Amino acid sequence: MEDELMNDGDPEDVVYALAYSPDFASSGVCFAACESGLMRSDDGGASWFSAFDSLNLEEPLPAVSLVLSPAFATDAILFTGMNGGVLRSLDGGKSWTVAQLQSPPPLVSSLAVSPGFPTDGMIFAATIGAGVFRSIDRGAEWISWNFGLYDLSVLCLAVSPNFIDDKTIFVGTESGVFRSTNEGRSWRSLDFPASAAPVVSLALSPNYGQDGTLFAGSEAAGLFCSNDRGRTWQHVDELDSTDTVNAVLLSPDFPGKPEILVMLENRLLFSRDQGKTWQDWKKGLEFEVGLVSVAAPAGLGAGLPLLVGMGDGRVLCV
């Protein structure tokens, strides 16, 4: 049974992205990027308040993407993407500065930071129609880096957990998957099945530096896996669905604990054996409204809570 955490639902609202502080277990701090703006909770999602109050907006400002510094518990830095730019806060959402990316303004579909962000200050922004932008000064200035990125409609973005050493980033686009191995300066198209594109979600193994494993969720062709850093791909046949794979989450201990969660349009499916078999996240769990975002602040595993962002503005704990 799910617990409703945020509001009573609004058919005009959407929870596009969820993120939580590294010290979520003790602080309960999490954020929800919504059509109606950016919301913050300090009690694990039991109650929410607007993180955009200091902007004194006359009308809602949709927040589409979201990322927190790996050191958010101490540096309080977070970013949210919108139509035309990136908002940056250095104080946990109390105040904001705006970085405009270019004109005409692109929609910032995804944000990701370097694992070494506290020292290298590197953050990436994926956009619809303008490719990838990079900042090396904690989001103050941005430059587009699209050499070799022949599809500028970027739907998702993932940075290698071993980025400090391998400098690797992946993006999913309308046409497939691209990879950069030089911090986003140049890109190479990977041999992802063209018939399976668009690619709307990506997940890299926490042990990517050693196992080279990543997953790509497609819009209508299911889930794909690569065990050689994206050179070749295999369809995960056991996930028998043509629903959009909106998100893929891996266990923090993957592949030692080979757990995978996928979020489809109206279902959460869970595998304990790296995708060989699948089951519903919880027996009898059903959703009448579309699922848009998901986060696992306690990790994956039986009985552990998930935060799920809905297409009607609600955040559920399931």
C-alpha positions as CSV (number, residue, x, y, z in Angstrom):
1,M,0.0,0.0,0.0
2,E,1.3,3.4,-0.9
3,D,1.4,6.5,1.3
4,E,0.6,9.8,-0.4
5,L,3.2,12.4,0.6
6,M,2.6,15.6,-1.5
7,N,-0.8,17.3,-2.1
8,D,-4.1,15.8,-3.3
9,G,-3.1,15.6,-6.9
10,D,-3.5,18.1,-9.7
11,P,-4.1,16.9,-13.3
12,E,-2.1,19.9,-14.5
13,D,0.9,19.1,-12.4
14,V,3.7,16.6,-13.0
15,V,6.6,15.5,-10.7
16,Y,9.4,15.4,-13.3
17,A,12.3,14.5,-11.0
18,L,13.2,13.6,-7.5
19,A,16.5,13.9,-5.5
20,Y,17.6,13.4,-2.0
21,S,20.4,14.5,0.3
22,P,23.3,12.1,0.9
23,D,22.4,12.2,4.6
24,F,18.7,11.6,3.9
25,A,18.5,8.9,6.6
26,S,19.2,11.5,9.3
27,S,18.1,14.8,7.7
28,G,15.1,13.7,5.6
29,V,15.9,16.3,3.0
30,C,14.6,15.7,-0.5
31,F,13.4,17.7,-3.5
32,A,10.7,17.3,-6.2
33,A,10.9,19.1,-9.5
34,C,7.4,19.8,-10.7
35,E,5.4,21.6,-13.3
36,S,4.4,23.9,-10.5
37,G,7.9,24.6,-9.3
38,L,10.5,23.1,-7.0
39,M,9.4,21.6,-3.7
40,R,11.5,20.7,-0.7
41,S,10.9,18.4,2.2
42,D,12.9,18.2,5.5
43,D,11.0,15.2,6.9
44,G,11.4,12.5,4.3
45,G,8.5,13.7,2.2
46,A,5.8,13.9,4.9
47,S,5.5,17.6,4.3
48,W,6.6,19.9,1.5
49,F,7.2,23.6,0.9
50,S,8.2,25.7,-2.1
51,A,12.0,26.2,-2.7
52,F,11.2,29.0,-5.1
53,D,9.7,31.4,-2.6
54,S,12.7,33.8,-2.7
55,L,12.1,34.3,-6.5
56,N,8.8,36.1,-5.8
57,L,7.3,34.6,-8.9
58,E,4.0,35.9,-10.3
59,E,3.2,32.6,-11.9
60,P,4.6,29.0,-11.5
61,L,8.0,28.3,-12.9
62,P,8.2,24.6,-14.1
63,A,11.2,22.7,-12.8
64,V,12.0,19.9,-15.2
65,S,15.3,18.3,-14.0
66,L,17.2,18.3,-10.7
67,V,20.5,17.3,-9.2
68,L,22.2,17.8,-5.9
69,S,25.9,18.1,-5.1
70,P,27.4,14.8,-3.8
71,A,28.4,16.9,-0.8
72,F,25.0,18.5,-0.4
73,A,24.9,17.7,3.3
74,T,27.7,20.1,3.8
75,D,27.8,22.4,0.8
76,A,24.0,22.7,0.2
77,I,24.5,23.1,-3.5
78,L,21.7,22.1,-5.9
79,F,20.6,22.8,-9.5
80,T,17.3,22.6,-11.3
81,G,16.8,22.7,-15.0
82,M,14.0,24.6,-16.7
83,N,13.0,25.9,-20.1
84,G,16.0,28.1,-21.1
85,G,18.5,27.6,-18.4
86,V,19.7,26.3,-15.1
87,L,18.9,27.6,-11.6
88,R,21.6,27.3,-9.0
89,S,21.3,27.5,-5.3
90,L,24.3,27.5,-2.8
91,D,22.1,27.4,0.3
92,G,19.7,24.5,-0.1
93,G,17.1,26.4,-2.1
94,K,16.8,29.6,0.0
95,S,18.2,31.8,-2.9
96,W,18.9,31.3,-6.6
97,T,20.9,32.5,-9.5
98,V,20.0,31.9,-13.1
99,A,22.3,30.8,-15.9
100,Q,20.8,31.3,-19.4
101,L,22.1,28.8,-21.9
102,Q,21.4,30.3,-25.3
103,S,18.8,31.8,-27.5
104,P,16.3,30.4,-28.4
105,P,16.2,28.8,-24.9
106,P,16.4,25.0,-24.9
107,L,14.6,22.8,-22.4
108,V,17.0,21.3,-19.8
109,S,15.9,17.7,-19.8
110,S,18.5,16.2,-17.5
111,L,21.3,17.3,-15.1
112,A,24.3,15.3,-13.7
113,V,27.3,16.2,-11.7
114,S,30.8,14.8,-11.5
115,P,31.4,12.5,-8.6
116,G,34.3,14.9,-7.9
117,F,32.1,17.9,-8.0
118,P,33.2,19.3,-4.6
119,T,36.7,19.7,-6.1
120,D,36.3,19.8,-9.9
121,G,33.0,21.8,-9.9
122,M,31.9,20.0,-13.0
123,I,28.2,19.7,-14.0
124,F,26.4,18.7,-17.2
125,A,23.1,19.8,-18.7
126,A,21.3,17.8,-21.4
127,T,18.8,19.8,-23.5
128,I,16.2,19.1,-26.1
129,G,17.5,20.6,-29.4
130,A,20.8,22.1,-28.2
131,G,22.8,19.1,-27.1
132,V,24.9,19.1,-23.9
133,F,26.3,22.0,-21.9
134,R,29.1,21.8,-19.4
135,S,30.2,24.0,-16.5
136,I,33.5,23.7,-14.7
137,D,32.8,26.4,-12.1
138,R,29.8,24.9,-10.2
139,G,27.3,26.2,-12.7
140,A,28.2,29.8,-12.9
141,E,29.1,29.7,-16.6
142,W,28.1,27.1,-19.3
143,I,29.6,26.1,-22.7
144,S,28.0,23.7,-25.2
145,W,30.1,20.7,-26.1
146,N,28.5,18.9,-29.1
147,F,31.4,17.7,-31.4
148,G,30.3,14.3,-32.7
149,L,26.9,14.6,-31.0
150,Y,24.8,14.4,-34.2
151,D,21.5,14.2,-32.4
152,L,20.9,17.2,-30.2
153,S,17.6,16.0,-28.7
154,V,19.1,14.7,-25.5
155,L,16.6,12.9,-23.3
156,C,18.8,11.6,-20.5
157,L,22.4,11.9,-19.2
158,A,24.6,9.7,-17.0
159,V,28.1,10.3,-15.6
160,S,30.4,7.4,-14.9
161,P,30.8,6.6,-11.1
162,N,34.5,6.4,-12.1
163,F,34.4,9.8,-13.9
164,I,37.5,11.2,-12.1
165,D,39.6,8.5,-13.8
166,D,37.7,7.5,-17.0
167,K,36.1,11.0,-17.8
168,T,33.1,9.1,-19.3
169,I,29.6,10.4,-19.9
170,F,26.6,8.8,-21.7
171,V,23.6,10.4,-23.2
172,G,20.4,8.9,-24.5
173,T,18.8,10.7,-27.5
174,E,16.0,10.4,-30.0
175,S,18.3,8.2,-32.2
176,G,20.3,6.1,-29.7
177,V,23.2,6.4,-27.2
178,F,26.3,8.5,-27.4
179,R,29.4,8.3,-25.2
180,S,32.2,10.8,-24.4
181,T,35.5,9.7,-22.8
182,N,37.0,13.2,-22.5
183,E,34.6,15.0,-20.1
184,G,32.1,15.8,-22.8
185,R,34.4,17.6,-25.2
186,S,33.6,15.2,-28.0
187,W,31.1,12.4,-28.6
188,R,30.8,9.1,-30.4
189,S,27.6,7.3,-31.5
190,L,27.4,3.8,-30.1
191,D,26.0,0.7,-31.8
192,F,22.7,0.9,-30.1
193,P,19.8,-0.7,-32.1
194,A,18.3,2.2,-34.1
195,S,14.9,0.5,-34.1
196,A,14.8,0.7,-30.3
197,A,15.4,4.4,-30.0
198,P,14.5,6.9,-28.5
199,V,16.5,6.2,-25.3
200,V,14.8,7.9,-22.3
201,S,16.7,6.5,-19.3
202,L,20.2,5.4,-18.5
203,A,21.8,3.7,-15.5
204,L,25.5,2.8,-14.9
205,S,26.7,0.1,-12.6
206,P,28.2,1.6,-9.4
207,N,31.1,-0.7,-10.3
208,Y,31.2,0.6,-13.9
209,G,35.0,1.2,-13.7
210,Q,35.5,-2.6,-13.3
211,D,32.5,-4.3,-14.9
212,G,31.6,-1.8,-17.7
213,T,27.9,-2.4,-17.3
214,L,25.2,0.0,-18.2
215,F,21.4,-0.2,-18.9
216,A,19.3,1.9,-21.4
217,G,15.6,2.2,-21.2
218,S,13.7,2.8,-24.4
219,E,10.5,4.5,-25.3
220,A,8.8,1.4,-26.8
221,A,11.3,-1.4,-27.1
222,G,12.0,-2.4,-23.5
223,L,15.3,-2.5,-21.6
224,F,18.8,-3.0,-23.0
225,C,22.1,-3.9,-21.3
226,S,25.8,-3.5,-22.3
227,N,28.6,-5.2,-20.4
228,D,31.4,-3.7,-22.5
229,R,30.9,0.1,-21.9
230,G,28.4,0.5,-24.7
231,R,30.2,-1.3,-27.5
232,T,27.5,-4.0,-27.8
233,W,24.0,-4.2,-26.5
234,Q,21.6,-7.1,-25.6
235,H,17.9,-6.8,-25.2
236,V,16.7,-7.9,-21.7
237,D,14.1,-10.3,-23.1
238,E,12.8,-11.3,-19.7
239,L,11.3,-7.8,-19.2
240,D,8.4,-8.5,-21.5
241,S,6.9,-5.0,-22.0
242,T,6.7,-2.4,-24.7
243,D,5.9,0.3,-22.1
244,T,8.3,3.2,-21.8
245,V,11.1,2.5,-19.4
246,N,11.0,5.9,-17.7
247,A,13.7,5.0,-15.2
248,V,16.2,2.3,-14.2
249,L,17.7,2.1,-10.7
250,L,20.5,-0.3,-9.6
251,S,21.4,-1.5,-6.2
252,P,24.3,0.6,-4.6
253,D,26.1,-2.8,-4.3
254,F,25.5,-3.9,-7.9
255,P,26.6,-6.3,-9.2
256,G,27.4,-8.0,-5.9
257,K,23.8,-7.5,-5.1
258,P,22.3,-7.6,-8.6
259,E,19.0,-5.8,-8.0
260,I,17.4,-3.7,-10.7
261,L,14.2,-1.6,-10.5
262,V,12.5,-0.3,-13.7
263,M,9.7,2.2,-13.7
264,L,7.3,1.7,-16.6
265,E,4.3,3.9,-17.4
266,N,2.1,2.4,-14.7
267,R,4.2,-0.3,-13.0
268,L,7.3,-0.8,-10.9
269,L,9.1,-4.0,-11.7
270,F,12.0,-5.5,-9.7
271,S,14.6,-8.0,-10.4
272,R,16.9,-9.7,-7.8
273,D,19.0,-11.5,-10.4
274,Q,20.3,-8.8,-12.9
275,G,17.2,-9.0,-15.0
276,K,16.7,-12.8,-15.4
277,T,13.4,-12.7,-13.6
278,W,11.0,-9.9,-12.8
279,Q,8.1,-9.2,-10.4
280,D,6.0,-6.3,-9.2
281,W,7.8,-4.1,-6.6
282,K,5.0,-4.9,-4.2
283,K,2.2,-7.4,-4.7
284,G,-1.1,-5.8,-5.5
285,L,0.5,-2.3,-6.1
286,E,-1.4,-0.6,-8.8
287,F,-1.3,3.0,-10.2
288,E,-4.1,4.8,-11.9
289,V,-2.0,7.8,-12.8
290,G,1.2,7.7,-14.9
291,L,4.6,7.3,-13.2
292,V,7.1,9.9,-14.1
293,S,10.0,9.8,-11.6
294,V,11.4,7.5,-8.9
295,A,14.1,7.7,-6.2
296,A,15.4,5.1,-3.7
297,P,16.9,7.0,-0.8
298,A,17.4,3.8,1.3
299,G,18.6,1.7,-1.6
300,L,16.8,-1.2,-3.2
301,G,15.5,-4.3,-1.4
302,A,12.5,-5.9,0.1
303,G,10.7,-3.5,2.5
304,L,12.7,-0.4,1.6
305,P,10.7,2.7,0.7
306,L,10.7,4.3,-2.7
307,L,9.6,7.8,-3.6
308,V,7.6,7.9,-6.8
309,G,6.7,11.1,-8.6
310,M,3.3,11.0,-10.4
311,G,1.7,12.7,-13.4
312,D,-0.8,14.5,-11.2
313,G,1.7,16.3,-8.8
314,R,1.7,13.7,-6.1
315,V,4.8,12.1,-4.5
316,L,4.0,8.6,-3.2
317,C,6.0,6.4,-0.7
318,V,5.7,2.8,-1.8
